[in-house]
Amino acid sequence: YNPFFLYGGVGLGKTHLMHAIGHKMKLTNPAAKILYITCEKFANEMISSIHKGVMPNFHQRFRSLDALLIDDVQFLGRGEQTQEVFHHTFNALYDAGKQVILSADSAPEEIQALQDRLKSRFKWGLVADILPPDLETRIAILKSKVINERIHVPEDVILYIASTIKSNI
């Protein structure tokens, strides 16, 4: 699916999932040019490129990728020029058949101050809501951590933690 848009609350693993996708893409195609970047870093690099007068270098860097994974796109709404540059970058990648993966803390239509044309584009592919795990899944995650860390944690403690902490994996 292109683009692939992940959204959900803090601590649900969106960034980890994006990294896992990027690693899998690199394993599948070692020559692929894949970049993971936060929206804030994208904006800072864009602003720096404008000040230095090297926007063609910025465009070349981002538009020559095979896959762009950009985290926290809700922050695009903060700057009109950043949205404009990202819009053209998105279009160039999409039109070239390159993969775009995005994450945010809310669905595209709920991101305030985001241009409608970006909201629309973000929904072209698959939009996936990352929900908090249920009790069984939280218990399984904790048991996996206990095994990986080679520590002993009583079952009642695992159940207590899984029952108490519900919103953050």
JOBEL-V194380 format. One record per run of one state. SS is the DSSP state (@ for helix, = for strand, . for the rest). FROM is the first residue (numbers start at 1). LEN is the number of residues. If there is no record, write none. Layout:
SS;FROM;LEN + SS;FROM;LEN
This chain:
.;1;3 + =;4;5 + .;9;5 + @;14;15 + .;29;5 + =;34;5 + @;39;14 + .;53;2 + @;55;9 + .;64;3 + =;67;5 + .;72;1 + @;73;6 + .;79;1 + @;80;16 + .;96;3 + =;99;6 + .;105;3 + @;108;3 + .;111;5 + @;116;7 + .;123;3 + =;126;5 + .;131;4 + @;135;15 + .;150;5 + @;155;10 + .;165;5
